[in-house]
Amino acid sequence: MTILSRFQRVPWLTPVRRARFGGGLAALASRSASALLFAWLAGAAPVQAAPPIALSYPYLTGTPAGIGGIKALAELASQSYVHVVILYPGNPDTNDPPGILQQASGIIVDAKGYVVTAAHIARTTRNEARIIARDGSEHAARILFIDPKHDLALLKIAPFAGMKPALFAANDAVRRRDFAFAVGSPSRGRGAVSLGFVRLPKLKERLAYNRWGITDAIEILMEVESGTSGGPVFNRRGELIGMVAGYELGDTTKRPYISPRITYAIPIAGIRDFLKRSVGR
């Protein structure tokens, strides 16, 4: 699997309106995988503690009014954001080596240690996972449940000191032109914050890509990149309103390429329903 294999047309989109689902960073490790990777796969403690994840604002131009308050809000709300590493355990029957399949984003949604990410990131419950929290702590995770129809996956970690689950917004809390921000793990660095506004609280069309799909997506005018899939989307009160699942590619044949800056998020109602179906929350 390569990054290019995930650039696909969504059936209902025109040739110049294409969406990207699969916002992870694919990197299948070689047979000479690092000692840290094998320690992860074995469930051992990491070689050394990672530094805390600092937030950055790579898409911000200028200094908008009120940015200080927004940054303070992002610091508080993003404590529920995690970096997600999906690990392939290997297959001795076919001599396939273990490796890192995806790196993307996730959300701590429960004090018991449940984490939600995108199904197209986790892929299957046969894979293994590792979670890196905002404080830099690393945690082994089990992939418990995959829902391709709604592009949601449920992971479980052991609760840790200082863990802060997301505060859920009401199901009907999203309005057109509402301020929103997302936190994710693009290739430029973990903890990247994207700022934007809701364009459509509920997209009428279903977005679909092979096995994966989104129903009732929130359409947000916001710049995100590969690696942000599974990341939280918050409102101006720091409440979770959705999870990033994909974004528009636009017309990639034009030069210079201009991003449409359109992001699609699974709404909080869909996340609530998923948790109810999977763990009875």
WOTATA-V983191 format. One record per run of one state. SS is the DSSP state (2 for helix, 1 for strand, 0 for the rest). FROM is the first residue (numbers start at 1). TO is the last residue. Records with the same first field share a line. If there is no record, write none. Layout:
SS: FROM-TO, FROM-TO
//
This chain:
0: 1-3, 7-18, 22-34, 42-55, 57-66, 89-90, 92-95, 97-98, 109-113, 118-118, 123-127, 134-137, 151-151, 157-167, 169-178, 187-188, 201-206, 210-211, 215-217, 222-231, 235-239, 249-261, 280-281
2: 4-6, 35-41, 67-80, 119-122, 148-150, 268-279
1: 19-21, 56-56, 81-88, 91-91, 96-96, 99-108, 114-117, 128-133, 138-147, 152-156, 168-168, 179-186, 189-200, 207-209, 212-214, 218-221, 232-234, 240-248, 262-267
//
